[in-house]
């Protein structure tokens, strides 16, 4: 399967702990996105990379969140000092940079985070 | 005003019905538009891109109205399997200079019943 893969699928953590999620995009895709989704809402943009460069970051992303894509391939999203409000599905997606127009996103299965 | 707005529904329609969803966007410079489908507790999947001249894929038709800044999705001859949440997606900026950010609407819930 050469789709987007995310690890872990589920994570339960206690408030105040740090968590890290991993995303492996489709190999030829140079763009990688992170979204967060809660029940009844659409995916909320967090950040995206083009190759290893982080080009956009949501103002909603507090400094407890950090994402990296060190070699332009896989990416990690870390949440420090987790809060109950961080409980959500964290979705990763990848695409090809399409010049003036965006190429469609291909999503992974997501990581479901529960903060107790 | 939200960047991308959709009527959350739910829309409850019988099999065979025609149903239409609209989605408005705030940035007149947006250039890329998509419709995604999301089944319960699954990841979103691309339904179709939306082109300036409008496009059709089987029972699904997408339209773009730049003057009024909205996109639409029409589903004809609804099937039970069309029951899902439909998300519109528009490209935008997050304060930077690129338009790589893709913003999702809240989603419209569709239930097709026998």
Contacts between the chains, C-beta under 8 A, distances in Angstrom:
chain1	res1	chain2	res2	distance
A	31	B	100	6.6
A	33	B	102	7.0
A	35	B	104	7.5
A	40	B	8	7.6
A	40	B	106	7.7
A	41	B	106	5.9
A	41	B	107	7.5
A	42	B	4	7.9
A	42	B	6	7.8
A	42	B	87	5.2
A	42	B	104	3.7
A	42	B	105	5.3
A	42	B	106	4.9
A	42	B	107	4.8
A	43	B	44	6.6
A	43	B	87	7.5
A	43	B	104	4.7
A	44	B	104	7.5
A	45	B	94	6.8
A	45	B	101	5.6
A	45	B	102	7.0
A	45	B	103	5.9
A	45	B	104	7.6
A	48	B	100	5.6
A	48	B	101	6.6
A	50	B	98	7.9
A	50	B	100	6.7
A	55	B	96	6.0
A	55	B	98	5.3
A	55	B	100	5.8
A	56	B	93	7.3
A	56	B	94	3.9
A	56	B	95	7.3
A	56	B	96	5.1
A	56	B	98	6.6
A	56	B	100	6.2
A	56	B	101	5.0
A	57	B	94	6.6
A	58	B	94	5.9
A	59	B	94	7.4
A	59	B	95	6.9
A	91	B	43	6.2
A	91	B	44	7.7
A	97	B	100	7.6
A	98	B	32	7.9
A	100	B	31	6.4
A	101	B	31	5.8
A	101	B	32	5.0
A	102	B	31	7.8
A	102	B	32	3.8
A	102	B	91	4.8
A	102	B	99	7.3
A	102	B	100	6.7
A	102	B	102	6.1
A	104	B	34	5.8
A	104	B	46	4.6
A	104	B	49	6.3
A	105	B	34	8.0
A	105	B	44	7.7
A	105	B	46	7.4
A	105	B	89	7.6
A	105	B	102	6.2
A	106	B	46	7.6
A	107	B	43	4.0
A	107	B	44	5.5
A	107	B	45	7.2
A	108	B	43	6.5
A	109	B	42	7.9
A	109	B	43	5.7
A	110	B	43	5.6
